[in-house]
Structure formats: structure tokens, C-alpha cells
Amino acid sequence: MIEKTTGQQRPGFQPGQSGNPAGRPRGARHRVTVLAEKLMGDDAESVVRSVIAAAQSGDMTAAKIVLDRIAPPRKGSVVTINLPRITEAAHVVEALAQITEATASGEISTDEAQALAGLIEVQRRAIETQELEARIAALEARK
């Protein structure tokens, strides 16, 4: 009878244990990559000048390369939503409620809501840290 193993673990190896501990260290770059970067680095200025000259001559592919470097396309969209100024923990609940309402009404997408909620979470942690620092300072002042 053959036993079926789950996942991609193999007998003899613990999770997180390399099958080749003497292999290339994490973060090390392949020698071909290093060589290619060196070759490009030596000619980078002339390549850039050539691409710019091609773009100026009307080569739309070259123009796209240049424009993508100068003004890369935005990865997100601008979201306009009225939220309270978040200066204390109670404002976080109110802001999240407004984001939920805006999502439910279709004013913003769920991805946009998630991004906004992430920003509010960062603000909440900052408020919490500030409040903890004040409480610790007050306790130390009592001593």
C-alpha cells in the first residue's frame, strides 16, 4: 500500500529546512544577472540617448518607454469621500462606518474601501501609541 503525502513536504525534511543548505544564500544574485547589469551599466547612457532620439524621431514604442519612466501610470485611483478628522479612537469607528456606507451604496469599490480602512488602521495605531506614551509618562511622573 502506498501512503499519500499531503502538501509538498518530503520525508526527512522539516518545514523551513533547506534541501541544499550549502546552496546559494538567500538574496544572492545569479552571476548572469550581475554580468548583464554590468554590461547595461557600461552602456546605459548611450542606450538612454538612443531611446530618447528614437522617441523624438516619432518612434512611439521609444516614446512610451521614455514617458513610462518620466510619468509612470498610476496604480490606483483617487478616491474622494468625506471622512471625519481622525484624532481619537472614537473617530475611527465613525470613519469606518462611513466607508462601509460608501461601499454599500457603490460610491467606492471594495478594493478602495479596503485601502482606506488600511490607512485608518495606521492612524488608529498611531493614536494608540501616542496615548500609551502619555499614560506611561504620567505613571513615571508619579514616582
Secondary structure, 3 states (H helix, E strand, C coil): CCCCCCCCCCCCCCCCCCCCCCCCCCCCCCHHHHHHHHHHHHHHHHHHHHHHHHHHCCCHHHHHHHHHHHCCCCCCCCCCCCCCCCCCHHHHHHHHHHHHHHHHCCCCCHHHHHHHHHHHHHHHHHHHHHHHHHHHHHHHHHC
